[in-house]
């Protein structure tokens, strides 16, 4: 029997959302979000459109799953997920979970490692996923994200290949990244009408009317009930990668080839958190690196006054240095990334309602000036020689 991508290619003509699907998909949006679909404020409207278009594709796959033998099961999402199945985030969680709004995620030690727009099982009992896009922005990061999701699912379900469907409301092949993605094995691009065309079929008054939930069926399952084929202890994998860096820095002074992932588990680690720094380490860093928060340059005294903790980390696979500063007055961390001059500038906040915040909160001061400087010198663009 042909694989699911071959079957979908033969049925591409069926991927044209009709009025019923467009209206039924609004059941996954709250009233405020439904109103934003027709907002004159473009940014708000586009955000709501993206969420709505994703829901339309989910509704389409609900229908297709019942009609096709190629799809053995589809993971429910959105308002179809019982509230009791949406577990609160906490440290130690590993595997498939649902967010508060019913999104499908894989958590590692409570941190959301990846989110999946659609998750399905084909007739060969292989897991596959789909991503739904309405904009070409951030396509480079998107390509890296897809590669990571394939690696993650391939490990969790012991698959050499993972089917990926790229569902779009525009022609992704107009972009270099889009063309590269579409050429990768076991990948299919499904292009539908644009959001504007689909939305022209409905009116704001009708968005809250006559919603239909999917019937109870053995093909509709909860993502968290899909059994993993590999044990998954993300914190253990993280600690192993962290130890490798400490050993490398101590033995080579950060010179020579950087430590890379030696096995499958290493490729799952997205970021290494080395720990919180003692004040002496922060003081040492401030001698060689400037900290810039929204255009304001702050030194050691101001950092210690405003922030109660500084955590040193590196993003993988590039080992880009990051410092997370814990605000003394608010439950948030400031993510500080390195610019071309080797200084640290504010990028965004880490809010308290995500698992990564809990992990940052759990870290205690263990890094002195010497090891902190050594790590930064090894991975920094300018090190301490600027």
C-alpha positions as CSV (number, residue, x, y, z in Angstrom):
1,X,0.0,0.0,0.0
2,X,1.3,3.5,-0.9
3,X,2.6,5.7,1.9
4,X,0.4,8.6,3.2
5,X,2.2,11.3,1.2
6,X,1.5,9.5,-2.1
7,X,-2.2,9.1,-1.1
8,X,-2.4,12.8,-0.2
9,X,-0.9,13.8,-3.5
10,X,-3.7,12.0,-5.3
11,X,-6.2,13.8,-3.2
12,X,-4.9,17.4,-3.2
13,X,-8.0,18.6,-4.9
14,X,-10.0,17.9,-1.8
15,X,-8.0,20.5,0.2
16,X,-10.3,23.4,-0.5
17,X,-12.0,24.6,2.7
18,X,-15.7,25.2,2.3
19,X,-18.1,27.5,4.2
20,X,-19.0,24.8,6.7
21,X,-15.4,24.0,7.7
22,X,-14.5,27.7,7.9
23,X,-17.4,28.4,10.3
24,X,-17.0,25.3,12.3
25,X,-13.3,26.1,12.8
26,X,-14.2,29.2,14.7
27,X,-15.4,27.0,17.6
28,X,-11.7,26.8,18.6
29,X,-11.4,30.5,19.0
30,X,-12.8,32.5,21.9
31,X,-15.3,35.3,21.3
32,X,-12.6,38.0,21.5
33,X,-10.4,36.1,19.0
34,X,-13.4,35.6,16.7
35,X,-14.0,39.3,16.7
36,X,-10.3,39.9,15.9
37,X,-10.7,37.9,12.6
38,X,-12.5,41.0,11.3
39,X,-10.5,43.6,13.1
40,X,-9.3,46.7,11.2
41,X,-6.0,46.4,13.1
42,X,-3.9,44.3,10.7
43,X,-1.6,42.7,13.3
44,X,-4.4,41.5,15.5
45,X,-6.4,40.3,12.5
46,X,-3.4,38.3,11.1
47,X,-2.7,36.6,14.5
48,X,-6.4,35.5,14.8
49,X,-6.3,34.4,11.1
50,X,-3.3,32.2,11.7
51,X,-5.0,30.5,14.7
52,X,-8.3,30.1,12.7
53,X,-6.6,28.7,9.6
54,X,-4.8,26.1,11.7
55,X,-8.2,25.1,13.1
56,X,-9.7,24.8,9.6
57,X,-7.0,22.4,8.7
58,X,-7.7,20.4,11.9
59,X,-11.4,20.3,11.0
60,X,-10.5,19.1,7.5
61,X,-8.3,16.3,8.8
62,X,-11.0,15.2,11.2
63,X,-13.3,14.7,8.2
64,X,-10.5,13.0,6.2
65,X,-9.5,10.7,9.0
66,X,-13.0,9.2,9.0
67,X,-13.1,8.8,5.3
68,X,-9.6,7.4,4.7
69,X,-7.9,4.1,5.5
70,X,-4.5,5.8,5.1
71,X,-4.9,7.7,8.4
72,X,-5.2,5.2,11.3
73,X,-5.6,7.9,14.0
74,X,-5.6,11.6,14.5
75,X,-4.8,13.4,17.8
76,X,-7.5,15.6,19.0
77,X,-6.7,19.2,19.9
78,X,-8.3,22.6,20.8
79,X,-11.7,22.5,22.4
80,X,-12.0,18.8,21.6
81,X,-9.5,18.0,24.4
82,X,-11.1,17.4,27.8
83,X,-9.9,19.9,30.4
84,X,-8.8,17.0,32.6
85,X,-6.3,16.0,29.9
86,X,-4.6,19.4,30.0
87,X,-2.0,19.0,32.7
88,X,-0.5,22.0,34.5
89,X,3.2,22.5,33.7
90,X,5.6,21.2,36.3
91,X,9.2,20.0,36.5
92,X,9.9,16.4,35.6
93,X,7.3,16.1,32.8
94,X,8.6,14.3,29.8
95,X,6.6,13.3,26.7
96,X,3.4,14.3,25.0
97,X,1.1,16.8,26.7
98,X,-1.6,19.3,26.1
99,X,-1.3,23.0,26.8
100,X,-4.1,25.0,28.6
101,X,-5.7,25.8,25.2
102,X,-5.4,22.2,23.9
103,X,-2.3,22.5,21.8
104,X,-0.2,19.4,21.4
105,X,3.3,19.7,22.9
106,X,6.3,17.6,23.8
107,X,7.7,18.5,27.2
108,X,11.2,17.9,28.5
109,X,11.5,18.4,32.2
110,X,8.4,20.5,32.0
111,X,9.8,22.7,29.2
112,X,7.9,22.8,25.9
113,X,10.4,21.5,23.4
114,X,8.1,21.4,20.4
115,X,4.4,22.1,19.5
116,X,2.6,20.2,16.7
117,X,-0.3,21.7,14.7
118,X,-1.4,18.2,13.7
119,X,-0.3,14.8,14.9
120,X,-1.4,11.6,13.2
121,X,-0.7,7.9,12.9
122,X,-0.7,6.3,9.4
123,X,-1.8,2.8,8.4
124,X,1.7,1.5,9.0
125,X,1.6,2.7,12.6
126,X,4.1,5.5,11.9
127,X,3.7,8.9,13.5
128,X,3.6,11.9,11.3
129,X,2.9,15.6,11.8
130,X,1.8,18.7,10.0
131,X,2.7,22.4,10.4
132,X,0.2,25.1,9.2
133,X,1.6,28.4,8.0
134,X,0.0,31.6,6.8
135,X,3.1,33.8,6.6
136,X,6.6,33.5,5.1
137,X,8.2,35.4,8.0
138,X,11.0,33.6,10.0
139,X,11.3,30.8,7.4
140,X,14.9,30.2,8.3
141,X,14.1,29.4,11.9
142,X,11.1,27.4,10.7
143,X,13.4,25.1,8.7
144,X,15.5,24.4,11.9
145,X,12.3,23.9,13.9
146,X,11.0,21.2,11.4
147,X,14.4,19.4,11.5
148,X,14.3,19.3,15.3
149,X,10.7,18.1,15.4
150,X,11.5,15.3,13.0
151,X,14.5,14.3,15.2
152,X,12.4,14.4,18.3
153,X,9.5,12.3,17.0
154,X,12.0,9.9,15.3
155,X,13.6,9.3,18.7
156,X,10.4,9.0,20.7
157,X,8.8,6.6,18.3
158,X,11.9,4.8,17.0
159,X,11.4,5.9,13.4
160,X,14.2,6.5,10.9
161,X,11.9,8.7,8.8
162,X,9.0,10.9,9.9
163,X,6.3,12.1,7.5
164,X,5.9,15.9,7.5
165,X,3.1,17.8,5.8
166,X,3.6,21.6,5.2
167,X,0.1,23.1,4.9
168,X,0.1,26.7,3.6
169,X,-2.3,29.4,2.5
170,X,0.4,30.7,0.1
171,X,3.0,29.3,-2.3
172,X,6.0,28.3,-0.1
173,X,8.0,27.4,-3.2
174,X,8.4,31.2,-3.9
175,X,11.0,31.1,-1.0
176,X,14.4,29.3,-0.9
177,X,13.7,27.7,2.5
178,X,10.3,26.6,1.3
179,X,11.8,24.9,-1.7
180,X,14.4,23.1,0.4
181,X,11.7,21.9,2.8
182,X,9.5,20.6,0.1
183,X,12.4,18.6,-1.5
184,X,13.2,16.7,1.7
185,X,12.2,13.0,1.8
186,X,8.7,12.2,3.1
187,X,7.5,15.8,2.8
188,X,4.4,17.1,1.1
189,X,3.3,20.7,0.7
190,X,-0.5,21.2,0.7
191,X,-1.5,24.6,-0.6
192,X,-5.0,25.9,-0.1
193,X,-6.9,29.1,-0.9
194,X,-5.6,32.2,0.9
195,X,-7.1,33.2,4.2
196,X,-8.8,36.2,2.5
197,X,-10.5,33.9,0.0
198,X,-11.7,31.5,2.7
199,X,-12.9,34.4,5.0
200,X,-14.9,35.9,2.1
201,X,-17.3,32.9,2.5
202,X,-18.3,33.9,6.1
203,X,-19.5,36.9,8.1
204,X,-18.7,37.9,11.7
205,X,-22.3,37.4,12.8
206,X,-22.2,33.7,11.8
207,X,-18.9,32.7,13.6
208,X,-20.6,31.7,16.8
209,X,-23.4,29.6,15.3
210,X,-24.1,25.9,14.7
211,X,-20.8,24.4,15.8
212,X,-20.4,20.6,15.4
213,X,-18.0,18.6,17.5
214,X,-16.5,15.4,16.0
215,X,-18.2,12.2,16.9
216,X,-16.7,9.7,19.3
217,X,-14.6,7.4,17.2
218,X,-11.7,5.0,17.8
219,X,-9.7,7.0,15.2
220,X,-9.8,10.1,17.3
221,X,-7.3,9.8,20.2
222,X,-5.6,11.9,22.8
223,X,-1.9,12.7,22.0
224,X,-0.9,11.9,25.5
225,X,-2.2,8.3,25.1
226,X,0.1,7.5,22.2
227,X,2.7,5.1,23.7
228,X,6.4,6.2,23.3
229,X,8.8,3.6,22.1
230,X,11.9,5.1,23.7
231,X,12.3,6.2,27.4
232,X,12.6,10.0,27.6
233,X,14.4,11.7,30.4
234,X,15.3,15.1,29.1
235,X,16.9,16.4,32.3
236,X,19.3,13.4,32.2
237,X,20.2,14.1,28.6
238,X,20.7,17.8,29.4
239,X,23.0,17.1,32.3
240,X,25.1,14.8,30.2
241,X,25.6,17.5,27.6
242,X,26.4,20.1,30.2
243,X,29.0,17.8,31.8
244,X,30.7,17.4,28.5
245,X,31.0,21.2,28.1
246,X,32.4,21.6,31.6
247,X,35.0,18.8,30.9
248,X,36.0,20.3,27.6
249,X,36.4,23.8,29.0
250,X,38.4,22.6,31.9
251,X,40.7,20.3,29.9
252,X,41.3,22.4,26.8
253,X,40.5,26.0,28.0
254,X,37.8,26.1,25.4
255,X,40.2,25.5,22.5
256,X,39.8,23.0,19.7
257,X,36.6,21.4,18.4
258,X,33.5,22.1,20.4
259,X,31.8,19.1,22.0
260,X,29.0,17.8,19.8
261,X,26.2,15.4,20.3
262,X,27.6,11.8,20.3
263,X,24.2,10.1,20.2
264,X,20.6,10.6,19.5
265,X,19.8,12.0,23.0
266,X,22.3,14.8,22.6
267,X,20.5,16.1,19.5
268,X,17.3,16.4,21.6
269,X,18.9,19.0,23.9
270,X,18.0,22.5,22.7
271,X,19.8,24.6,25.3
272,X,22.3,24.1,28.1
273,X,21.7,25.8,31.4
274,X,25.0,25.9,33.2
275,X,23.6,27.3,36.4
276,X,23.2,30.6,38.3
277,X,26.3,32.8,38.7
278,X,27.7,34.1,42.0
279,X,28.0,37.9,42.3
280,X,31.7,37.6,41.7
281,X,31.0,35.9,38.3
282,X,28.6,38.7,37.3
283,X,31.1,41.3,38.3
284,X,33.8,39.6,36.2
285,X,31.5,39.5,33.2
286,X,30.6,43.2,33.5
287,X,34.3,44.0,33.1
288,X,34.4,42.6,29.6
289,X,30.8,42.7,28.4
290,X,28.2,45.5,28.4
291,X,24.5,44.8,29.2
292,X,22.0,46.7,27.2
293,X,18.3,46.7,28.2
294,X,16.1,48.6,25.7
295,X,18.9,51.0,24.8
296,X,20.1,51.5,28.4
297,X,23.5,50.3,29.3
298,X,23.7,49.0,32.8
299,X,26.7,48.0,34.9
300,X,27.3,45.6,37.8
301,X,25.7,47.7,40.5
302,X,22.5,48.3,38.5
303,X,22.3,44.6,37.6
304,X,22.5,43.6,41.2
305,X,19.9,46.2,42.2
306,X,17.3,45.2,39.6
307,X,17.9,41.4,39.2
308,X,18.1,38.7,41.9
309,X,19.7,36.0,39.7
310,X,21.8,35.6,36.5
311,X,21.8,32.3,34.7
312,X,24.4,31.4,32.1
313,X,23.3,29.3,29.2
314,X,24.1,28.5,25.5
315,X,21.7,27.7,22.7
316,X,22.4,24.6,20.7
317,X,23.6,23.6,18.2
318,X,25.6,26.8,17.8
319,X,26.5,27.4,21.5
320,X,25.3,31.0,21.3
321,X,25.8,32.5,24.8
322,X,22.7,33.7,26.7
323,X,22.2,35.2,30.2
324,X,18.9,35.1,31.9
325,X,18.3,37.9,34.5
326,X,15.6,37.4,37.1
327,X,13.6,40.5,37.8
328,X,13.3,41.4,41.5
329,X,10.0,43.1,41.1
330,X,8.2,40.8,38.6
331,X,7.9,37.1,38.0
332,X,9.9,37.1,34.8
333,X,13.4,36.6,33.3
334,X,15.0,38.8,30.7
335,X,16.7,36.9,28.0
336,X,20.0,38.6,27.1
337,X,21.6,37.5,23.9
338,X,25.0,38.5,22.5
339,X,25.3,41.0,19.7
340,X,28.1,41.3,17.2
341,X,30.3,43.3,19.6
342,X,30.2,40.5,22.2
343,X,27.9,42.5,24.5
344,X,24.5,41.3,25.8
345,X,21.3,42.9,24.7
346,X,17.7,42.3,25.8
347,X,15.7,40.1,23.4
348,X,12.5,39.1,25.2
349,X,10.9,38.1,28.5
350,X,10.4,34.6,29.8
351,X,7.0,34.7,31.6
352,X,6.0,32.6,34.7
353,X,3.4,30.4,33.0
354,X,5.9,28.3,31.0
355,X,7.9,25.3,32.1
356,X,11.2,26.9,31.2
357,X,10.6,29.6,33.9
358,X,10.2,26.8,36.5
359,X,13.5,25.3,35.4
360,X,15.3,28.7,35.7
361,X,13.8,29.2,39.1
362,X,15.2,25.8,40.3
363,X,18.8,26.7,39.5
364,X,21.0,27.7,42.3
365,X,24.3,29.7,42.2
366,X,27.1,27.3,41.3
367,X,29.2,29.3,38.8
368,X,32.2,31.3,40.0
369,X,34.0,34.0,38.0
370,X,36.6,31.6,36.5
371,X,34.3,28.9,35.0
372,X,31.8,31.5,33.8
373,X,34.5,33.5,32.1
374,X,35.9,30.3,30.6
375,X,32.5,29.3,29.1
376,X,31.9,32.7,27.7
377,X,35.5,32.9,26.3
378,X,34.9,29.6,24.6
379,X,31.7,30.5,22.9
380,X,31.5,34.3,22.8
381,X,32.0,36.1,19.6
382,X,34.6,38.4,21.1
383,X,35.3,36.7,24.5
384,X,37.2,38.8,27.0
385,X,39.6,40.3,24.5
386,X,37.3,43.0,23.2
